[in-house]
Amino acid sequence: MSEYRPKKRSLMLNGHKTSVSVEEPFWIYFCKLANEKDLSINALASDIDLKRASDVGLATSIRIFCLNEAQNN
């Protein structure tokens, strides 16, 4: 079940390097969504980063974004 442990991923958000720890199933779906929206992973993550509340982490925001997209489809 190691696929469910968060794995650190490197991102570039608005010109700044950062990383998030996200579980493989979320990351795969996040990459799929970026592709469907014709965005790079960094562009989609940057958009999520700009819209998230300051007290919510980026990894959590990515998971919630994925969940919301899955529920709306």
N, C-alpha and C positions, 0 to 999 in steps of 0.2 A: 504493500500500500504506500510505497514511497512516492508514488505519483501525486498523492494528496498532501505531501509536505510542501510548503512554500519553497520556491526556488528563486534565487536572486536574479533579476533581469536588469540589464543596463538600458537606460533611456537617455535621450537628449531632449530636454524640455525648454523651449524658447531659448536655445543657445547654451543651456546649462546641463552638465552631466549629472545624472542621478540614478538611483536604482530603486526597484520595488521588489518585494518578495510576494510572488503570486503562485498559487497552485497551478499545476500543468493544465487541468481541464479549463480553468478560467483563461489562462494564457492562450491556449489554442483557440478558444472562442473569441477572445479579444482580437487576435490576429485575423481571424475570419471576418469579423465585423469591420476591421480597418480595411481589408481587401474589398469587401462589399461596398464600402463607402468611398472607395477609390482614394484612400488616405494612407499615408505611411503610419506605422505603429507610433512613431514619435509625434506625428501631427495629431493623431487621435488622443494620445496620452496628454499632449499639451492642452488640447481643448478641454479634456476632463479636468486637468489641473487648474485651469483658469476658472472653471465653473464650480469647483468644490468649495465647501465651507472650510474655513481655516482650521477648525478643530477636527476635521476628518482627514485621515491619511490618504495618500494617493492610491496605495494598494486597495484599501477598502473602497475607494471611489471607483476604481476599475472594476472590482467585483460587482458593486451595485449597478454600474453602467451595464455590465454583461447581463445581470439578472433582469434589469428593466427591458433591455433589448429582447431577451428571450421571452419575456412575458407579453411583449407587444407584438410578437410574431405568431 
